[in-house]
């Protein structure tokens, strides 16, 4: 029988589904063919809910998919895993993953170390930044 998670490991909200990047034209009011630059933002309803609830102070998680043939898949990451830390930075919202990866890239790092929870086990996984 599985042991229930400790209170510190429990999430208040878990969303399941798509995570994407939304692009917003910077020339507001212009036709699409006239737009010359875009801003990016994390998107997808489950992602937006996870981020919003984390900003409100809830412990939030997002379960999406790990691509077949990806480095993450080859290292055993799978749907349902929870990323707890990226490069030593605690993850409280999906956007924290992107922020930590971008920060590591800006520092010239070639890889990041993730602390991941799979079921009731925690482990560390190193991922090459060019492949993340």
N, CA, C and O of each residue as an XYZ file, in Angstrom:
528
protein
N       0.835     -1.175      0.000
C       0.000      0.000      0.000
C       0.882      1.241      0.000
O       1.851      1.315      0.755
N       0.550      2.210     -0.840
C       1.344      3.424     -0.958
C       1.184      4.284      0.289
O       0.104      4.377      0.872
N       2.284      4.905      0.677
C       2.270      5.809      1.815
C       1.763      7.165      1.360
O       2.236      7.684      0.350
N       0.801      7.762      2.086
C       0.323      9.084      1.670
C       1.449     10.108      1.744
O       2.320     10.002      2.608
N       1.446     11.100      0.852
C       2.503     12.110      0.889
C       2.435     12.940      2.161
O       1.360     13.148      2.723
N       3.597     13.413      2.609
C       3.651     14.314      3.753
C       3.003     15.635      3.352
O       2.946     15.974      2.171
N       2.522     16.366      4.333
C       1.842     17.636      4.049
C       2.719     18.573      3.234
O       2.220     19.296      2.371
N       4.041     18.568      3.502
C       4.950     19.468      2.783
C       5.084     19.090      1.316
O       5.461     19.927      0.495
N       4.781     17.834      0.973
C       4.909     17.369     -0.405
C       3.607     17.474     -1.195
O       3.611     17.261     -2.408
N       2.522     17.788     -0.554
C       1.220     17.826     -1.213
C       1.047     19.111     -2.004
O       1.535     20.176     -1.626
N       0.347     18.976     -3.095
C      -0.006     20.142     -3.906
C      -1.463     20.493     -3.655
O      -2.288     19.611     -3.417
N      -1.776     21.773     -3.708
C      -3.158     22.220     -3.564
C      -3.926     22.037     -4.872
O      -5.115     21.718     -4.871
N      -3.223     22.245     -5.987
C      -3.846     22.203     -7.306
C      -2.923     21.468     -8.267
O      -1.723     21.738     -8.305
N      -3.474     20.545     -9.040
C      -2.726     19.909    -10.123
C      -3.559     20.078    -11.388
O      -4.716     19.662    -11.441
N      -2.969     20.684    -12.389
C      -3.658     20.812    -13.675
C      -3.019     19.846    -14.662
O      -1.826     19.557    -14.578
N      -3.809     19.359    -15.579
C      -3.341     18.388    -16.559
C      -3.694     18.905    -17.948
O      -4.844     19.266    -18.200
N      -2.727     18.946    -18.843
C      -3.024     19.354    -20.212
C      -1.894     20.092    -20.880
O      -0.722     19.914    -20.547
N      -2.264     20.917    -21.822
C      -1.341     21.569    -22.745
C      -0.604     22.732    -22.096
O      -1.170     23.510    -21.328
N       0.664     22.820    -22.427
C       1.487     23.975    -22.085
C       2.084     24.460    -23.400
O       2.640     23.666    -24.159
N       1.976     25.715    -23.667
C       2.470     26.218    -24.944
C       3.056     27.614    -24.756
O       3.119     28.139    -23.645
N       3.473     28.184    -25.850
C       3.950     29.567    -25.856
C       2.997     30.370    -26.719
O       2.809     30.070    -27.898
N       2.392     31.397    -26.123
C       1.528     32.304    -26.870
C       2.372     33.458    -27.385
O       3.258     33.947    -26.683
N       2.105     33.889    -28.591
C       2.799     35.033    -29.185
C       1.819     36.181    -29.338
O       0.723     36.010    -29.870
N       2.222     37.353    -28.869
C       1.380     38.538    -28.937
C       2.085     39.609    -29.765
O       3.213     39.996    -29.464
N       1.410     40.081    -30.807
C       1.961     41.140    -31.648
C       2.187     42.404    -30.845
O       1.315     42.825    -30.085
N       3.355     43.013    -31.010
C       3.696     44.221    -30.262
C       3.137     45.488    -30.893
O       3.102     46.537    -30.251
N       2.701     45.398    -32.142
C       2.107     46.552    -32.796
C       0.587     46.443    -32.636
O      -0.117     45.997    -33.542
N       0.107     46.858    -31.475
C      -1.304     46.720    -31.129
C      -2.168     47.486    -32.128
O      -1.885     48.631    -32.479
N      -3.221     46.819    -32.570
C      -4.139     47.427    -33.524
C      -3.758     47.184    -34.975
O      -4.501     47.565    -35.880
N      -2.605     46.550    -35.213
C      -2.146     46.285    -36.578
C      -2.710     44.963    -37.081
O      -3.075     44.087    -36.297
N      -2.774     44.836    -38.403
C      -3.134     43.563    -39.011
C      -1.963     42.609    -38.824
O      -0.817     43.045    -38.712
N      -2.246     41.304    -38.791
C      -1.199     40.308    -38.556
C      -0.051     40.458    -39.542
O       1.113     40.372    -39.150
N      -0.357     40.680    -40.805
C       0.709     40.786    -41.810
C       1.584     42.030    -41.625
O       2.665     42.121    -42.209
N       1.120     42.988    -40.816
C       1.900     44.198    -40.557
C       2.697     44.138    -39.249
O       3.490     45.036    -38.965
N       2.491     43.094    -38.463
C       3.194     42.960    -37.189
C       4.641     42.555    -37.462
O       4.904     41.636    -38.238
N       5.571     43.252    -36.814
C       6.993     42.983    -37.038
C       7.695     42.363    -35.834
O       8.812     41.863    -35.965
N       7.052     42.387    -34.654
C       7.669     41.774    -33.485
C       6.589     41.221    -32.560
O       5.458     41.707    -32.523
N       6.978     40.192    -31.818
C       6.051     39.507    -30.932
C       6.655     39.375    -29.543
O       7.874     39.291    -29.389
N       5.793     39.358    -28.535
C       6.192     39.029    -27.166
C       5.722     37.606    -26.896
O       4.682     37.188    -27.404
N       6.475     36.868    -26.106
C       6.082     35.492    -25.794
C       5.593     35.407    -24.354
O       6.043     36.146    -23.478
N       4.674     34.501    -24.138
C       4.143     34.269    -22.807
C       3.712     32.815    -22.720
O       3.242     32.239    -23.701
N       3.873     32.222    -21.537
C       3.418     30.842    -21.380
C       1.918     30.805    -21.584
O       1.210     31.727    -21.177
N       1.429     29.752    -22.209
C       0.011     29.672    -22.521
C      -0.556     28.290    -22.320
O       0.131     27.366    -21.883
N      -1.805     28.171    -22.643
C      -2.541     26.934    -22.429
C      -3.296     27.049    -21.119
O      -2.715     27.421    -20.100
N      -4.574     26.736    -21.132
C      -5.421     26.897    -19.946
C      -4.841     26.230    -18.702
O      -4.795     26.875    -17.654
N      -4.388     24.957    -18.761
C      -3.836     24.349    -17.543
C      -2.623     25.102    -17.004
O      -2.463     25.242    -15.792
N      -1.772     25.585    -17.905
C      -0.586     26.352    -17.480
C      -0.998     27.645    -16.812
O      -0.475     28.003    -15.757
N      -1.934     28.344    -17.424
C      -2.383     29.619    -16.862
C      -3.007     29.430    -15.485
O      -2.800     30.256    -14.595
N      -3.772     28.349    -15.299
C      -4.377     28.082    -13.988
C      -3.297     27.759    -12.968
O      -3.342     28.261    -11.845
N      -2.318     26.923    -13.340
C      -1.239     26.572    -12.411
C      -0.453     27.815    -12.004
O      -0.128     27.983    -10.828
N      -0.150     28.678    -12.957
C       0.595     29.900    -12.648
C      -0.235     30.831    -11.774
O       0.264     31.373    -10.788
N      -1.502     31.016    -12.136
C      -2.369     31.910    -11.368
C      -2.547     31.460     -9.935
O      -2.487     32.273     -9.013
N      -2.767     30.159     -9.740
C      -2.956     29.665     -8.372
C      -1.657     29.748     -7.575
O      -1.690     30.001     -6.371
N      -0.506     29.537     -8.234
C       0.784     29.679     -7.540
C       0.997     31.130     -7.111
O       1.505     31.387     -6.020
N       0.615     32.066     -7.958
C       0.753     33.486     -7.606
C      -0.150     33.864     -6.441
O       0.126     34.821     -5.718
N      -1.240     33.101     -6.260
C      -2.141     33.342     -5.134
C      -1.686     32.616     -3.868
O      -2.354     32.679     -2.836
N      -0.538     31.920     -3.955
C       0.030     31.281     -2.780
C      -0.238     29.793     -2.642
O       0.174     29.190     -1.651
N      -0.916     29.184     -3.608
C      -1.166     27.747     -3.545
C       0.032     26.978     -4.096
O       0.769     27.490     -4.938
N       0.224     25.759     -3.623
C       1.259     24.872     -4.169
C       0.642     24.216     -5.389
O      -0.251     23.379     -5.266
N       1.116     24.595     -6.566
C       0.493     24.185     -7.821
C       1.425     23.326     -8.651
O       2.644     23.493     -8.608
N       0.851     22.410     -9.403
C       1.623     21.548    -10.294
C       0.959     21.468    -11.653
O      -0.244     21.694    -11.787
N       1.755     21.146    -12.657
C       1.261     21.006    -14.026
C       1.800     19.704    -14.595
O       3.006     19.460    -14.563
N       0.925     18.880    -15.105
C       1.333     17.641    -15.739
C       1.023     17.772    -17.226
O      -0.129     17.963    -17.617
N       2.061     17.670    -18.047
C       1.865     17.729    -19.493
C       2.357     16.424    -20.094
O       1.854     15.359    -19.738
N       3.293     16.480    -20.966
C       3.786     15.288    -21.647
C       5.284     15.419    -21.858
O       5.798     16.526    -22.017
N       5.977     14.304    -21.860
C       7.397     14.272    -22.188
C       7.507     13.717    -23.594
O       6.997     12.631    -23.870
N       8.167     14.448    -24.493
C       8.255     14.044    -25.893
C       9.025     12.756    -26.104
O      10.086     12.549    -25.516
N       8.482     11.891    -26.949
C       9.175     10.657    -27.318
C      10.505     11.003    -27.982
O      10.568     11.903    -28.820
N      11.558     10.295    -27.610
C      12.863     10.519    -28.211
C      13.612     11.716    -27.653
O      14.724     12.003    -28.096
N      13.024     12.427    -26.684
C      13.700     13.596    -26.109
C      14.738     13.134    -25.082
O      14.704     11.997    -24.612
N      15.657     14.035    -24.748
C      16.646     13.725    -23.717
C      15.943     13.463    -22.384
O      16.334     12.566    -21.636
N      14.908     14.246    -22.092
C      14.162     14.057    -20.845
C      13.565     12.657    -20.785
O      13.629     11.995    -19.749
N      12.986     12.206    -21.893
C      12.416     10.859    -21.956
C      13.499      9.804    -21.781
O      13.307      8.825    -21.061
N      14.638     10.004    -22.439
C      15.747      9.048    -22.344
C      16.270      8.945    -20.911
O      16.788      7.902    -20.511
N      16.135     10.027    -20.138
C      16.612     10.017    -18.751
C      15.508      9.633    -17.774
O      15.673      9.754    -16.560
N      14.368      9.162    -18.318
C      13.328      8.605    -17.469
C      12.257      9.559    -16.991
O      11.391      9.153    -16.216
N      12.276     10.819    -17.422
C      11.200     11.730    -17.040
C       9.933     11.323    -17.775
O       9.976     10.907    -18.933
N       8.805     11.450    -17.086
C       7.543     11.073    -17.707
C       6.407     11.919    -17.166
O       6.554     12.604    -16.153
N       5.273     11.867    -17.848
C       4.092     12.593    -17.381
C       3.792     12.167    -15.958
O       3.856     10.986    -15.617
N       3.468     13.137    -15.144
C       3.188     12.864    -13.743
C       4.344     13.208    -12.825
O       4.143     13.388    -11.624
N       5.564     13.306    -13.370
C       6.698     13.743    -12.566
C       6.511     15.203    -12.191
O       5.938     15.978    -12.956
N       6.985     15.571    -11.035
C       6.882     16.954    -10.577
C       8.296     17.514    -10.447
O       9.125     16.953     -9.731
N       8.569     18.615    -11.137
C       9.879     19.267    -11.045
C       9.865     20.138     -9.795
O       9.084     21.084     -9.694
N      10.738     19.807     -8.845
C      10.809     20.529     -7.578
C      11.832     21.660     -7.606
O      11.629     22.709     -6.994
N      12.948     21.433     -8.331
C      14.006     22.441     -8.423
C      14.651     22.380     -9.803
O      14.718     21.320    -10.426
N      15.118     23.524    -10.264
C      15.924     23.616    -11.481
C      17.155     24.434    -11.129
O      17.041     25.584    -10.706
N      18.332     23.843    -11.303
C      19.600     24.525    -11.016
C      19.626     25.095     -9.601
O      20.166     26.177     -9.370
N      19.033     24.354     -8.648
C      19.027     24.784     -7.263
C      17.923     25.758     -6.906
O      17.757     26.096     -5.734
N      17.159     26.220     -7.896
C      16.061     27.157     -7.651
C      14.769     26.374     -7.429
O      14.422     25.507     -8.231
N      14.060     26.675     -6.348
C      12.802     26.003     -6.035
C      11.741     26.361     -7.082
O      11.631     27.518     -7.486
N      10.976     25.382     -7.511
C       9.919     25.585     -8.503
C       8.578     25.633     -7.777
O       8.167     24.661     -7.143
N       7.907     26.771     -7.877
C       6.575     26.933     -7.291
C       5.507     27.073     -8.369
O       4.318     26.914     -8.092
N       5.931     27.372     -9.602
C       5.002     27.535    -10.725
C       5.734     27.130    -11.998
O       6.963     27.176    -12.044
N       4.995     26.732    -13.032
C       5.652     26.340    -14.283
C       6.601     27.405    -14.836
O       7.624     27.074    -15.435
N       6.271     28.665    -14.639
C       7.128     29.736    -15.153
C       8.494     29.762    -14.456
O       9.461     30.278    -15.018
N       8.583     29.212    -13.242
C       9.865     29.152    -12.538
C      10.862     28.266    -13.279
O      12.064     28.526    -13.245
N      10.371     27.218    -13.951
C      11.248     26.332    -14.717
C      11.907     27.124    -15.841
O      13.124     27.077    -16.017
N      11.093     27.850    -16.597
C      11.610     28.654    -17.709
C      12.583     29.710    -17.213
O      13.637     29.919    -17.813
N      12.232     30.374    -16.120
C      13.094     31.438    -15.580
C      14.450     30.873    -15.161
O      15.484     31.482    -15.432
N      14.452     29.713    -14.502
C      15.714     29.111    -14.064
C      16.557     28.640    -15.243
O      17.778     28.791    -15.233
N      15.911     28.070    -16.259
C      16.646     27.625    -17.448
C      17.225     28.826    -18.186
O      18.384     28.804    -18.600
N      16.423     29.872    -18.352
C      16.926     31.090    -19.013
C      18.094     31.687    -18.238
O      19.062     32.157    -18.835
N      18.004     31.670    -16.890
C      19.088     32.186    -16.060
C      20.360     31.375    -16.219
O      21.455     31.935    -16.276
N      20.219     30.051    -16.292
C      21.387     29.186    -16.476
C      22.025     29.428    -17.840
O      23.250     29.459    -17.959
N      21.199     29.599    -18.865
C      21.728     29.893    -20.208
C      22.467     31.220    -20.214
O      23.528     31.341    -20.828
N      21.908     32.222    -19.529
C      22.545     33.543    -19.472
C      23.896     33.482    -18.764
O      24.780     34.289    -19.051
N      24.065     32.536    -17.847
C      25.332     32.362    -17.136
C      26.307     31.484    -17.920
O      27.417     31.216    -17.459
N      25.889     31.037    -19.105
C      26.755     30.230    -19.950
C      26.810     28.756    -19.575
O      27.696     28.033    -20.033
N      25.880     28.305    -18.752
C      25.877     26.892    -18.375
C      25.449     26.026    -19.547
O      24.639     26.435    -20.379
N      25.998     24.842    -19.598
C      25.695     23.910    -20.685
C      24.628     22.886    -20.287
O      24.065     22.204    -21.142
N      24.353     22.784    -18.971
C      23.370     21.814    -18.477
C      22.743     22.349    -17.197
O      23.287     23.250    -16.557
N      21.594     21.786    -16.830
C      20.952     22.111    -15.558
C      20.637     20.804    -14.841
O      20.431     19.760    -15.460
N      20.606     20.899    -13.520
C      20.246     19.756    -12.706
C      18.833     19.977    -12.176
O      18.542     20.992    -11.544
N      17.964     19.008    -12.447
C      16.594     19.060    -11.958
C      16.464     18.142    -10.750
O      17.044     17.057    -10.724
N      15.705     18.576     -9.756
C      15.274     17.671     -8.684
C      13.824     17.354     -8.983
O      12.982     18.251     -9.033
N      13.534     16.079     -9.182
C      12.238     15.631     -9.686
C      11.620     14.640     -8.714
O      12.313     13.803     -8.136
N      10.314     14.743     -8.543
C       9.577     13.772     -7.734
C       8.800     12.875     -8.675
O       7.978     13.348     -9.460
N       9.063     11.566     -8.595
C       8.366     10.554     -9.382
C       7.681      9.623     -8.398
O       8.341      8.837     -7.719
N       6.359      9.709     -8.317
C       5.646      8.922     -7.315
C       6.067      9.380     -5.931
O       5.912     10.555     -5.595
N       6.598      8.469     -5.122
C       7.050      8.859     -3.782
C       8.574      8.947     -3.688
O       9.127      9.042     -2.593
N       9.248      8.915     -4.841
C      10.711      8.983     -4.886
C      11.172     10.327     -5.465
O      10.554     10.861     -6.386
N      12.256     10.858     -4.916
C      12.883     12.054     -5.482
C      14.219     11.655     -6.076
O      14.898     10.765     -5.564
N      14.594     12.323     -7.166
C      15.885     12.048     -7.799
C      16.362     13.293     -8.522
O      15.607     14.247     -8.710
N      17.631     13.272     -8.925
C      18.214     14.365     -9.684
C      18.431     13.906    -11.117
O      18.840     12.771    -11.360
N      18.154     14.798    -12.063
C      18.328     14.511    -13.494
C      19.047     15.693    -14.121
O      18.602     16.832    -13.982
N      20.160     15.436    -14.813
C      20.890     16.494    -15.523
C      20.402     16.524    -16.966
O      20.331     15.488    -17.626
N      20.067     17.717    -17.452
C      19.631     17.895    -18.843
C      20.519     18.911    -19.539
O      20.829     19.960    -18.974
N      20.924     18.607    -20.748
C      21.724     19.514    -21.561
C      20.854     20.695    -21.979
O      19.735     20.498    -22.452
N      21.353     21.921    -21.810
C      20.537     23.102    -22.106
C      20.183     23.236    -23.578
O      19.085     23.690    -23.900
N      21.050     22.868    -24.452
C      20.723     22.976    -25.874
C      19.602     22.059    -26.294
O      19.034     22.227    -27.373
N      19.268     21.071    -25.443
C      18.248     20.093    -25.775
C      16.992     20.259    -24.937
O      16.042     19.492    -25.094
N      16.967     21.261    -24.038
C      15.808     21.462    -23.154
C      14.771     22.280    -23.885
O      13.711     22.570    -23.330
